[in-house]
Amino acid sequence: MELQVKGRDLYGWNPDDDAQWASVGQKIASRNLWISIPSLLCGFAVWLYWGIITVQMLNLGFHFSRDELFSLTAIAGLSGATLRIPSSFFIRLAGGRYTIFLTTTLLIVPAAAAGFLLQDVNTPLWQFQLVALLSGLGGGNFASSMSNISFFYPRKIQGYALGMNAGLGNFGVTTMQILVPLVMTFALFGGDSMTLQAMSGTLIGKIPAGTETYIFNAGWVWLLLLIPLAFATWFGMNTIRDEHVSPDTDSAVSAFSKICGLLLIGFATAAFGLWLMLPASFGGSGLEVSKFIVLPLVIALTVFAMKLIPGRIQTNLARQFKIFGNKHTWSMSLIYTMTFGSFIGFSAALPLAIKVVFGYQHLLVEGVMTHTTPNPSGPSALMYAWMGPFIGALVRPVGGMLADRWGGARVTQIISVIMAGAALGVAYYMKAAYGSATPEDYFWPFLVLFIVLFAATGVGNGSTFRTIAMVFDKEQTGPVLGWTSAVAAYGAFFIPQVFGEQIKATTPEFALYGFTIFYGVCILTNWWFYLRKNAYVQNP
């Protein structure tokens, strides 16, 4: 079928047709990719900015415990991961253009709300929790964005295309970690300043206690990008109307209704899971059900609720749900969780972990180790936390290109071993620091090893894109990318939660030991499915 362009809709799209790709295909795909990337970047920023905001809330004397502040990052993480499950199927149901437009525009809500609430140090915890839940919209966007871009590019360069979208989109983490501390230093939007009670910092240096700051800019600054991006997605992106992508997309109202309905399912199941886990003092049930029970329950409830939707939506979903009968969906979910789950979880947890581990002296007082004395020589979390996510995002396209040349599974296996070694090194220095009166002595080896760990997650994330693109057919590739990213995104909840628990137990190194064991399981899985002599698919 010859390519036809009707308005913003494409019929007969086949990027694997060399003639079509050379004539108009590459130009159209590139335009959609370069609008998708900044939209995804803003999604990551709004999703994960609680990792930076909570550090500054601690510096400003907001009346919340460290556990409560870690919970805000974890709430956003769980919400964003859960929303990725329905988001995996948005492209089929609503089309790429409508999906990216609405999911980008909706980010204005949590960004504006965060800016409003941060104007008052007496804002109650539950209001921040609600906005953190809404920030999960930014996390959910990854699934629909990756699914959409996968349909625009030929299989032979899927590793590159998906690596670019994910890698540069993930620069939202770094952009946020650099931009937010900077914009909090001046009256960008006016308003009343607050006074730092503890040392803070930016990319360019420390900021002493007593300095005036504008923490609410952390939310409002994203409106400067989101509003023009809404126009760019509406007027610049396309919808592929072929049978294997979005054949039933009709009006914007219908598409938006489908998306909002599925998002409500994700919000409901995420909120229920959080209610089961959180203590009563945090607004939860007080049952404090184990996360190892709640996370699978939330995933199962979300999928089950989607299966209850009647009518034609269910027909389309049933076609997409075929991915669950493919064993490679489950092996790649595990492997992708190792790479992307680690990246996103460490990105969310690292700023507050640096503050808590290195920003305080750990002193033995009357035979009891205490962790509450500020460390005047400690590093500023806001100066250094951006480095790891920056490197991880920067090398992601490299991981895709290496995998296009050497095979995805082979590259993944090498970086998995590196991740395990780096995690053990981080555990060693974290343990040493958390028992020292001068924890800053251990900061630089800790940071370097964490950057190595981030770099390995980035390369491995790029290589897994190649594996998925080669193992699944063109109809299933998009939904599988969305589903695996949804499962992996629970790292944004799990890792900050584990760090918070282990820091409270004074054994932060145990978190890294657990992650290392998980990496070992993933190494065996990757070898069994894709590298052994009689593997199901040999080094895809």
BELRA-V159765 format. One record per run of one state. SS is the DSSP state (alpha for helix, beta for strand, coil for the rest). FROM is the first residue (numbers start at 1). TO is the last residue. Records with the same first field share a line. If there is no record, write none. Layout:
# BELRA-V159765
SS: FROM-TO ; FROM-TO
This chain:
# BELRA-V159765
coil: 1-3 ; 7-8 ; 12-17 ; 49-49 ; 61-65 ; 88-89 ; 95-95 ; 106-106 ; 118-124 ; 151-154 ; 170-170 ; 184-193 ; 196-199 ; 203-204 ; 208-211 ; 214-216 ; 221-222 ; 237-238 ; 241-251 ; 278-279 ; 283-290 ; 308-311 ; 326-326 ; 359-359 ; 366-367 ; 375-380 ; 385-385 ; 395-395 ; 407-407 ; 434-438 ; 472-473 ; 490-490 ; 505-508 ; 531-540
beta: 4-6 ; 9-11 ; 194-195 ; 200-202 ; 205-207 ; 212-213 ; 239-240 ; 360-365 ; 368-374
alpha: 18-48 ; 50-60 ; 66-87 ; 90-94 ; 96-105 ; 107-117 ; 125-150 ; 155-169 ; 171-183 ; 217-220 ; 223-236 ; 252-277 ; 280-282 ; 291-307 ; 312-325 ; 327-358 ; 381-384 ; 386-394 ; 396-406 ; 408-433 ; 439-471 ; 474-489 ; 491-504 ; 509-530
